[in-house]
């Protein structure tokens, strides 16, 4: 299952991405955390201490990722002909979650109990000339070619605000958790996401965060309604971890407040309650590839990229055979 955490900058989406990833890992479930935000903080939230994660970022190796994933697909003649939305087809190299393959071996590093991949930050050569969405191409290609199964989890910390809708990446998830503080600014991003998500049938659920009392909870219920799944209260344990103070069991979750631990359980139950719809997932992938081909990619490559869609490709576990 694939889960995205989104929300206004400062809402706590990175912290919740890390907490949920650790919650899953401590249960023994296969989980991969992905930092899909150019402002790279997920490794630190997972407990990494230091600057060098020693994990080559996806965004800096998109060309190599394309070469690997296109495999022997005859519809993709070169890495230059493959764009971030190119869907898999017969001959494409498909991935199992944390499988024994070149991509995972190169780009995944373990932070505590959690395997992590990162998009990467802007480099000096990117400044003033590159859009951060270009860095997300590696994440989109990875998810397009991943065949994950029930009980397996990919948790992606997404860019802040509604910027995720600038690419088709927002359709790559089974459930999107929107983290909202009990403020007008906090719920404004929810309204944007709700309206865009409805257009494409994307499932979203709201997590109230930094709730300090009944007034905060009533505010969220008034502005979010039935989309409010659960909420987390202000956490002195999380604050201690963010400040680098030793409050006991910072490497685990035992010190997290009981209400907040229960909220993480509710999140997992929500994810597990809806099985994967492979046909819808692939339909969205094809739709956004065709949009991009006609909008800019055909002109950029000088090719008809609509021909990359394999009408006989059936996604899902059977495709691994």
For each residue, the residues with C-beta under 8 A, 3 or more apart:
1: 148 150 152 153 154 174 175 271 272 276
2: 143 146 148 153 154 156 172 173 174 175
3: 20 153 154 155 156 173 174 175 176 177 271
4: 36 156 158 164 170 172 173 175 176 177
5: 13 14 16 17 20 155 156 157 158 176 177 179
6: 13 158 159 160 164 176 177 178 179 189 193
7: 11 12 13 160 178 179 180 186 189 209
8: 11 160 161 180 181 185 186 188 189
9: 160 161
10: 181
11: 7 8 160 179 180 181 186 189 209
12: 7 15 16 179 181 209 210 232
13: 5 6 7 16 17 157 158 160 179
14: 5 17 18 37 41 42 45 157
15: 12 18 19 45 238 242
16: 5 12 13 19 20 177 179 207 209 232
17: 5 13 14 20 21 33 42 45 155 156 157
18: 14 15 21 22 33 42 45 46 114 157
19: 15 16 22 23 238 253 256 260 264
20: 3 5 16 17 23 24 155 177 264 267 268
21: 17 18 24 25 31 33 46 114 153 155
22: 18 19 25 26 46 112 113 114 252 253
23: 19 20 26 27 253 261 264 265 267 268
24: 20 21 27 29 31 153 155 268
25: 21 22 28 29 31 112 113 114
26: 22 23 113 252 253
27: 23 24 268
28: 25
29: 24 25 151 152 153
30: 97 98 151 152 153
31: 21 24 25 114 115 152 153 154 155
32: 97 98 108 115 116 117 153 154 155
33: 17 18 21 42 46 111 114 115 116 117 155 156 157
34: 42 116 117 118 119 139 142 154 155 156 157
35: 40 41 42 43 116 117 118 119 157
36: 4 119 136 139 156 157 158 159 169
37: 14 40 41 42 119 157 158 159 160
38: 119 121 122 132 135 159
39: 121 160
40: 35 37 43 118 119 120 121
41: 14 35 37 44 45 157
42: 14 17 18 33 34 35 37 45 46 116 118 157
43: 35 40 46 48 53 111 116 118
44: 41 47 48
45: 14 15 17 18 41 42 242
46: 18 21 22 33 42 43 111 112 114 116
47: 44 111 112 241 250 251
48: 43 44 53 111
49:
50: 53
51:
52:
53: 43 48 50 109 111 116 118
54: 109
55: 107 108 109 116 117 118
56: 60 61 106 107
57: 60 61 107 118 119 120 121 135 138
58: 61 62 65 107 117 118 119 120 135 138 139 142
59: 62 119 120 134 135 136 137 138
60: 56 57 120 123
61: 56 57 58 64 65 106 107 138
62: 58 59 65 66 84 134 137 138 141
63: 66 67 79
64: 61 67 68
65: 58 61 62 68 69 103 138 141 142
66: 62 63 69 70 79 82 86 141
67: 63 64 70 79
68: 64 65 71 93 102 103
69: 65 66 82 88 92 93 95 103 141 145
70: 66 67 73 76 79 82 86 92 93
71: 68 91 92 93
72: 91
73: 70 76 88 89 90 91 92 310
74: 77 91
75: 89 91 307 308 309 310
76: 70 73 81 82 86 89 92 308
77: 74 81
78: 81 82
79: 63 66 67 70 82
80: 301
81: 76 77 78 301 303 305 308
82: 66 69 70 76 78 79 86 308
83: 86 137 289 292 293 297 300 301 305
84: 62 136 137 138 140 141 167
85: 140 144 167 168 285 288 289 292 293 297
86: 66 70 76 82 83 141 144 289 305 308
87: 144 282 285 286 289 308 309 310 313
88: 69 73 92 94 144 145 310 313 315 319
89: 73 75 76 92 308 309 310 313
90: 73 310 312 313
91: 71 72 73 74 75
92: 69 70 71 73 76 88 89 145
93: 68 69 70 71 101 145
94: 88 145 146 147 319 320
95: 69 99 101 103 104 142 145 146 147
96: 99 101 146 147 148 320
97: 30 32 146 148 149 152 154
98: 30 32 104 108 115
99: 95 96 104
100: 104 105
101: 93 95 96 104 105
102: 68 105 106
103: 65 68 69 95 106 107 142
104: 95 98 99 100 101 107 108
105: 100 101 102 108
106: 56 61 102 103
107: 55 56 57 58 61 103 104 117 118
108: 32 55 98 104 105 115 116 117
109: 53 54 55 115 116
110: 113 114 115 116
111: 33 43 46 47 48 53 114 115 116
112: 22 25 46 47 251
113: 22 25 26 110
114: 18 21 22 25 31 33 46 110 111
115: 31 32 33 98 108 109 110 111
116: 32 33 34 35 42 43 46 53 55 108 109 110 111
117: 32 33 34 35 55 58 107 108 139 142
118: 34 35 40 42 43 53 55 57 58 107
119: 34 35 36 37 38 40 57 58 59 135 136 138 139
120: 40 57 58 59 60 123 135
121: 38 39 40 57
122: 38 126 127 130 132 135
123: 60 120 126 127
124: 127
125: 129 130
126: 122 123 129 130 135
127: 122 123 124 130
128:
129: 125 126
130: 122 125 126 127 134 135
131: 134
132: 38 122 135 136 159
133: 136 137 166 167
134: 59 62 130 131 137
135: 38 57 58 59 119 120 122 126 130 132 138
136: 36 59 84 119 132 133 139 140 159 167 169
137: 59 62 83 84 133 134 140 141
138: 57 58 59 61 62 65 84 119 135 141 142
139: 34 36 58 117 119 136 142 143 156 169
140: 84 85 136 137 143 144 167 168 169 172
141: 62 65 66 69 84 86 137 138 144 145
142: 34 58 65 95 103 117 138 139 145 146
143: 2 139 140 146 154 169 172
144: 85 86 87 88 140 141 172 285
145: 69 88 92 93 94 95 141 142
146: 2 94 95 96 97 142 143 154
147: 94 95 96 315 316 317 319 320
148: 1 2 96 97 152 153 154
149: 97 152 317
150: 1 275 276
151: 29 30
152: 1 29 30 31 97 148 149
153: 1 2 3 21 24 29 30 31 32 148 271
154: 1 2 3 31 32 34 97 143 146 148
155: 3 5 17 20 21 24 31 32 33 34
156: 2 3 4 5 17 33 34 36 139 173
157: 5 13 14 17 18 33 34 35 36 37 41 42
158: 4 5 6 13 36 37 164 169 170
159: 6 36 37 38 132 136 163 164
160: 6 7 8 9 11 13 37 39 163
161: 8 9 189 192
162: 165 189 192 193 196
163: 159 160 166
164: 4 6 158 159 167 169 170
165: 162 170 192 193 196
166: 133 163
167: 84 85 133 136 140 164 170 288
168: 85 140 171 172 284 285 287 288 289 291 292
169: 36 136 139 140 143 158 164 172
170: 4 158 164 165 167 173 176 196 197 200 202
171: 168 200 202 281 284 285 288
172: 2 4 140 143 144 168 169 281 284 285
173: 2 3 4 156 170 176 202
174: 1 2 3 203 271 274 276
175: 1 2 3 4 203 204 205 270 271 274
176: 3 4 5 6 170 173 193 197 202 203 204 205
177: 3 4 5 6 16 20 204 205 206 207 229 267
178: 6 7 189 190 193 204 205 206 207 227
179: 5 6 7 11 12 13 16 206 207 209
180: 7 8 11 186 187 189 190 206 207 208 209 220 224
181: 8 10 11 12 185 186 208 209 210
182: 186 187 208 210 211 215 216 217 219 220
183: 186 187
184: 187 188
185: 8 181 188 189
186: 7 8 11 180 181 182 183 189 190
187: 180 182 183 184 190 191 220 223 224
188: 8 184 185 191 192
189: 6 7 8 11 161 162 178 180 185 186 192 193
190: 178 180 186 187 193 194 206 223 224 227
191: 187 188 194 195
192: 161 162 165 188 189 195 196
193: 6 162 165 176 178 189 190 196 197 204
194: 190 191 197 198 204 227
195: 191 192 198 199
196: 162 165 170 192 193 199 200 202
197: 170 176 193 194 200 201 202 203 204
198: 194 195 201 202
199: 195 196
200: 170 171 196 197 284
201: 197 198 280
202: 170 171 173 176 196 197 198
203: 174 175 176 197 274
204: 175 176 177 178 193 194 197 227
205: 175 176 177 178 227 229 270
206: 177 178 179 180 190 220 224 227 228 229
207: 16 177 178 179 180 229 230 231 232 263 267
208: 180 181 182 211 216 217 220 224 228 230 231 232
209: 7 11 12 16 179 180 181 231 232
210: 12 181 182 216 232 233 234
211: 182 208 216 217 220 231 232 233 234
212: 216 233 234
213: 216 217
214: 217 218
215: 182 218 219
216: 182 208 210 211 212 213 219 220
217: 182 208 211 213 214 220 221 231
218: 214 215 221 222
219: 182 215 216 222 223
220: 180 182 187 206 208 211 216 217 223 224 228 231
221: 217 218 224 225 228
222: 218 219 225
223: 187 190 219 220
224: 180 187 190 206 208 220 221 227 228
225: 221 222 228
226:
227: 178 190 194 204 205 206 224
228: 206 208 220 221 224 225 231
229: 177 205 206 207 266 267 270
230: 207 208 263 266 267
231: 207 208 209 211 217 220 228 263
232: 12 16 207 208 209 210 211 235 259 260 263
233: 210 211 212 257 259 260
234: 210 211 212
235: 232 238 239 256 257 260
236: 239 240 247
237: 240 241 247 250 255 256 257
238: 15 19 235 241 242 256
239: 235 236 242 243
240: 236 237 243 245 246 247 250
241: 47 237 238 244 245 247 250
242: 15 45 238 239
243: 239 240
244: 241
245: 240 241
246: 240 250
247: 236 237 240 241 250 255
248: 254 255
249: 252 253 254 255
250: 47 237 240 241 246 247 255
251: 47 112
252: 22 26 249 255
253: 19 22 23 26 249 256 261 264
254: 248 249
255: 237 247 248 249 250 252
256: 19 235 237 238 253 260 261
257: 233 235 237 260 261
258: 261 262
259: 232 233 262 263
260: 19 232 233 235 256 257 263 264
261: 23 253 256 257 258 264 265
262: 258 259 265 266
263: 207 230 231 232 259 260 266 267
264: 19 20 23 253 260 261 267 268
265: 23 261 262 268 269
266: 229 230 262 263 269 270
267: 20 23 177 207 229 230 263 264 270 271
268: 20 23 24 27 264 265 271 272
269: 265 266 272 273
270: 175 205 229 266 267 273 274
271: 1 3 153 174 175 267 268 274
272: 1 268 269
273: 269 270
274: 174 175 203 270 271
275: 150
276: 1 150 174 281 316
277: 280 281
278: 281 282 315 316
279: 282 283 315
280: 201 277 283 284
281: 171 172 276 277 278 284 285 315
282: 87 278 279 285 286 313 315
283: 279 280 286 287
284: 168 171 172 200 280 281 287 288
285: 85 87 144 168 171 172 281 282 288 289
286: 87 282 283 289 290 309
287: 168 283 284 290 291
288: 85 167 168 171 284 285 291 292
289: 83 85 86 87 168 285 286 292 293 305 306 308 309
290: 286 287 293 294 306 309
291: 168 287 288 294 295
292: 83 85 168 288 289 295 296 297 305
293: 83 85 289 290 297 298 304 305 306 308
294: 290 291 298 306
295: 291 292
296: 292 299 300
297: 83 85 292 293 300 301 305
298: 293 294 301 302 303 304 305 306
299: 296 302
300: 83 296 297
301: 80 81 83 297 298 305
302: 298 299
303: 81 298 307
304: 293 298 307
305: 81 83 86 289 292 293 297 298 301 308
306: 289 290 293 294 298 309
307: 75 303 304
308: 75 76 81 82 86 87 89 289 293 305
309: 75 87 89 286 289 290 306
310: 73 75 87 88 89 90 313
311:
312: 90
313: 87 88 89 90 282 310 319
314: 318 319
315: 88 147 278 279 281 282 319
316: 147 276 278 319
317: 147 149 320
318: 314 321
319: 88 94 147 313 314 315 316
320: 94 96 147 317
321: 318
